[in-house]
Amino acid sequence: MALKTKPYLREITVQHSPEQPTDSYPFSIRAIRGLKTLRFNPDVTFFVGENGSGKSTLLEAIAIAMGFGAEGGTKNLKVQTAETISNLHQFLKLKKGFKLPNDGYFLRAESFYNVATAVDRSGYLVGYGNKSLHERSHGEAFMTLLTTKLKGNGFYLLDEPEAALSPSRQLAALWAINRLLDKNSQFIIATHSPILLSYPGATIFNFDGEGLTEIAYEDTEHFGITRDFLNNYQQRLKGLFSKG
């Protein structure tokens, strides 16, 4: 059995500055403004919440503080096509594990096209099956990353990986994540997917107008709304489209 070396990132602390206005981005986001210390699961930690709740902002800040580029990729591939990075990473204090990961990747769905272009230009396609990511569908490219590029003993940050994946591919992604966890990996994932959120034993942090709290899977809005809709979809659609 392989020696357990996780977690690679134990916790983060936000060092708030008196000079930082609380009404300026990103501290204008309630979940970010109220955050002090966040401890991570050695296997999988999920960030969930509505659009604009701060989950991707925090994930980006962690990625930058850990040495990744803001738009994703490996630590050796820094891609930046827009000046939209928040300064949150400057206020983070990281508490890392005793051993560094051998592998790492920041997957950001919204900027993965830019990363794929940079990979093509570099000519280094070995880790991606010796084939351009642009010659695959978006979902196929994501799965190639999970099943071929990521090797294990790694620290991986995924921002809305379900964006390109069908439900069946999301199940395949869970299998790939589990395989990498068996190889001493750690994941932090921002997602809207009730399928991905179901990973057993994961820690889920919910971002909302009240702040940031740990929540059980079946208590997430994602699980509740999905279950209710699938069990009552005809009534829900009728109510949604009614003219009354």
C-alpha positions as CSV (number, residue, x, y, z in Angstrom):
1,M,0.0,0.0,0.0
2,A,1.3,3.4,-0.9
3,L,2.4,5.7,1.9
4,K,-0.3,8.4,2.6
5,T,1.2,11.8,2.0
6,K,-2.0,13.9,2.0
7,P,-3.3,16.5,2.4
8,Y,-1.0,18.7,0.3
9,L,-3.0,21.8,1.3
10,R,-4.3,21.6,4.9
11,E,-5.9,24.9,5.3
12,I,-6.0,28.6,4.3
13,T,-6.4,31.7,6.4
14,V,-7.5,35.0,5.0
15,Q,-5.4,37.8,6.5
16,H,-7.8,40.7,6.3
17,S,-6.2,44.1,6.1
18,P,-7.7,47.2,7.8
19,E,-6.8,49.1,4.7
20,Q,-8.9,46.8,2.5
21,P,-12.4,48.3,2.0
22,T,-15.1,45.7,2.7
23,D,-17.2,47.1,-0.2
24,S,-14.5,46.5,-2.8
25,Y,-14.2,43.3,-4.8
26,P,-13.6,40.5,-3.8
27,F,-14.4,41.4,-0.1
28,S,-17.7,42.7,-1.2
29,I,-18.7,39.1,-1.6
30,R,-20.2,38.0,1.7
31,A,-18.7,34.5,1.8
32,I,-15.2,36.0,1.2
33,R,-15.6,38.9,3.6
34,G,-16.5,36.6,6.4
35,L,-13.9,33.9,5.7
36,K,-11.2,33.5,8.3
37,T,-9.8,29.9,8.2
38,L,-10.9,27.0,5.9
39,R,-9.6,23.4,6.5
40,F,-9.6,21.0,3.5
41,N,-10.5,17.4,3.2
42,P,-7.4,15.3,2.4
43,D,-9.3,13.7,-0.5
44,V,-12.1,16.0,-2.0
45,T,-13.4,19.4,-1.0
46,F,-16.3,20.9,-2.9
47,F,-17.3,24.5,-3.2
48,V,-21.0,25.0,-4.1
49,G,-23.2,28.1,-4.4
50,E,-25.0,30.3,-6.8
51,N,-23.2,32.2,-9.6
52,G,-21.4,35.2,-8.1
53,S,-21.3,33.6,-4.6
54,G,-17.5,33.6,-4.5
55,K,-16.6,29.9,-5.0
56,S,-14.6,30.4,-8.3
57,T,-13.0,33.6,-6.9
58,L,-11.7,31.7,-3.9
59,L,-10.6,28.7,-6.0
60,E,-8.7,31.1,-8.4
61,A,-7.0,32.7,-5.4
62,I,-5.9,29.3,-4.0
63,A,-4.6,28.3,-7.4
64,I,-2.5,31.4,-7.8
65,A,-1.2,31.1,-4.2
66,M,-0.2,27.5,-5.0
67,G,1.7,28.6,-8.1
68,F,-0.7,28.0,-10.9
69,G,-1.7,30.5,-13.6
70,A,-5.1,32.3,-13.2
71,E,-6.6,30.7,-16.4
72,G,-5.5,27.2,-15.6
73,G,-3.0,24.6,-16.7
74,T,0.1,23.2,-15.0
75,K,2.5,25.4,-13.0
76,N,4.8,25.4,-16.0
77,L,2.1,26.8,-18.3
78,K,1.0,30.3,-17.4
79,V,-1.8,31.7,-19.6
80,Q,-3.3,35.1,-19.1
81,T,-5.5,36.7,-21.8
82,A,-7.5,39.1,-19.6
83,E,-6.8,41.4,-16.6
84,T,-9.6,40.1,-14.5
85,I,-7.7,38.5,-11.6
86,S,-8.8,39.5,-8.1
87,N,-6.2,40.3,-5.5
88,L,-7.5,37.8,-3.0
89,H,-4.5,35.5,-3.3
90,Q,-2.4,38.3,-1.7
91,F,-4.4,37.9,1.5
92,L,-4.1,34.1,1.8
93,K,-1.9,32.3,4.2
94,L,-1.4,28.6,3.2
95,K,-0.8,25.8,5.6
96,K,0.6,23.0,3.5
97,G,1.3,19.3,4.2
98,F,4.8,18.0,5.0
99,K,5.3,16.7,1.4
100,L,4.9,18.4,-2.0
101,P,2.8,16.8,-4.7
102,N,4.5,15.4,-7.7
103,D,1.8,16.5,-10.1
104,G,-0.7,19.4,-10.3
105,Y,-3.3,21.0,-12.5
106,F,-5.8,23.9,-12.4
107,L,-8.7,23.2,-14.7
108,R,-10.9,26.2,-15.3
109,A,-13.8,25.5,-17.7
110,E,-14.3,29.0,-18.9
111,S,-10.6,29.5,-20.0
112,F,-9.7,25.9,-21.0
113,Y,-9.8,26.9,-24.7
114,N,-7.0,29.4,-24.0
115,V,-5.0,26.7,-22.2
116,A,-5.5,24.2,-25.0
117,T,-4.3,26.8,-27.5
118,A,-1.2,27.4,-25.4
119,V,-0.5,23.6,-25.2
120,D,-0.8,23.4,-29.0
121,R,1.7,26.2,-29.4
122,S,4.1,24.6,-27.0
123,G,4.1,21.4,-29.1
124,Y,4.1,19.3,-25.9
125,L,1.2,17.0,-26.4
126,V,2.6,13.8,-24.8
127,G,0.6,14.2,-21.7
128,Y,-2.6,14.7,-23.7
129,G,-2.4,11.5,-25.8
130,N,-0.2,13.1,-28.6
131,K,-3.3,14.8,-30.0
132,S,-4.4,18.4,-30.1
133,L,-7.1,19.2,-27.5
134,H,-8.7,21.3,-30.2
135,E,-9.2,18.1,-32.3
136,R,-11.5,16.7,-29.6
137,S,-14.9,17.8,-28.4
138,H,-14.9,19.9,-25.3
139,G,-16.0,17.0,-23.2
140,E,-13.5,14.6,-24.7
141,A,-10.7,17.1,-24.0
142,F,-11.8,17.3,-20.3
143,M,-11.8,13.5,-20.0
144,T,-8.4,13.3,-21.7
145,L,-7.1,15.6,-19.0
146,L,-8.7,13.5,-16.2
147,T,-7.7,10.1,-17.6
148,T,-4.4,10.8,-19.3
149,K,-2.7,14.1,-18.2
150,L,-3.3,13.7,-14.5
151,K,-0.9,11.1,-13.1
152,G,-1.6,10.9,-9.4
153,N,0.3,12.0,-6.3
154,G,-1.1,15.4,-7.3
155,F,-2.9,18.5,-6.1
156,Y,-5.8,19.3,-8.5
157,L,-8.2,22.2,-8.6
158,L,-11.2,21.9,-10.9
159,D,-13.5,24.9,-11.6
160,E,-16.9,23.7,-12.9
161,P,-15.5,20.6,-14.7
162,E,-19.1,19.4,-15.5
163,A,-19.5,22.3,-17.9
164,A,-18.5,20.1,-20.9
165,L,-19.6,16.7,-19.5
166,S,-22.8,14.8,-20.2
167,P,-24.4,13.0,-17.1
168,S,-22.7,9.8,-18.2
169,R,-19.4,11.5,-18.6
170,Q,-19.8,13.1,-15.1
171,L,-20.1,9.5,-13.7
172,A,-16.9,8.7,-15.7
173,A,-15.3,11.8,-14.2
174,L,-16.1,10.4,-10.7
175,W,-14.4,7.2,-11.6
176,A,-11.3,9.1,-12.8
177,I,-11.3,11.2,-9.6
178,N,-11.5,8.1,-7.5
179,R,-8.7,6.4,-9.4
180,L,-6.5,9.5,-8.8
181,L,-7.4,9.6,-5.1
182,D,-6.2,6.0,-4.8
183,K,-2.8,7.4,-6.0
184,N,-2.5,9.9,-3.1
185,S,-4.1,12.9,-4.8
186,Q,-6.1,15.8,-3.4
187,F,-8.9,17.7,-5.1
188,I,-10.7,21.0,-4.5
189,I,-13.6,21.4,-6.9
190,A,-16.1,24.2,-7.5
191,T,-19.2,22.7,-9.1
192,H,-22.9,22.9,-9.7
193,S,-23.2,19.2,-10.4
194,P,-25.2,17.0,-8.0
195,I,-23.5,14.0,-9.6
196,L,-20.0,15.1,-8.8
197,L,-21.1,16.4,-5.4
198,S,-22.1,12.8,-4.4
199,Y,-18.5,11.6,-4.0
200,P,-18.5,9.6,-0.7
201,G,-16.8,11.3,2.2
202,A,-16.2,14.6,0.5
203,T,-16.4,17.9,2.4
204,I,-18.8,20.4,0.9
205,F,-18.7,24.1,1.6
206,N,-21.7,26.2,0.7
207,F,-21.3,29.8,-0.4
208,D,-24.4,32.0,0.0
209,G,-25.5,35.4,1.2
210,E,-25.0,34.4,4.8
211,G,-21.4,33.4,4.3
212,L,-19.6,30.1,4.0
213,T,-20.7,27.0,5.9
214,E,-20.1,23.2,5.7
215,I,-23.1,21.3,4.4
216,A,-24.2,17.7,3.9
217,Y,-24.7,16.5,0.3
218,E,-28.5,15.9,0.7
219,D,-28.9,19.4,2.2
220,T,-27.4,21.2,-0.8
221,E,-29.8,23.1,-3.0
222,H,-28.3,21.2,-6.0
223,F,-29.5,17.9,-4.6
224,G,-32.9,19.1,-3.4
225,I,-33.9,20.9,-6.6
226,T,-32.7,18.1,-8.9
227,R,-34.5,15.4,-6.9
228,D,-37.7,17.5,-6.7
229,F,-37.7,18.2,-10.4
230,L,-37.0,14.7,-11.5
231,N,-39.7,13.3,-9.2
232,N,-42.3,16.0,-10.2
233,Y,-41.1,17.4,-13.5
234,Q,-44.5,17.6,-15.2
235,Q,-46.0,19.7,-12.4
236,R,-42.9,21.9,-12.1
237,L,-42.9,22.6,-15.8
238,K,-46.6,23.4,-15.7
239,G,-46.1,25.8,-12.9
240,L,-43.0,27.4,-14.5
241,F,-44.7,28.1,-17.8
242,S,-48.2,29.0,-16.5
243,K,-49.4,32.5,-17.4
244,G,-51.1,33.1,-14.1
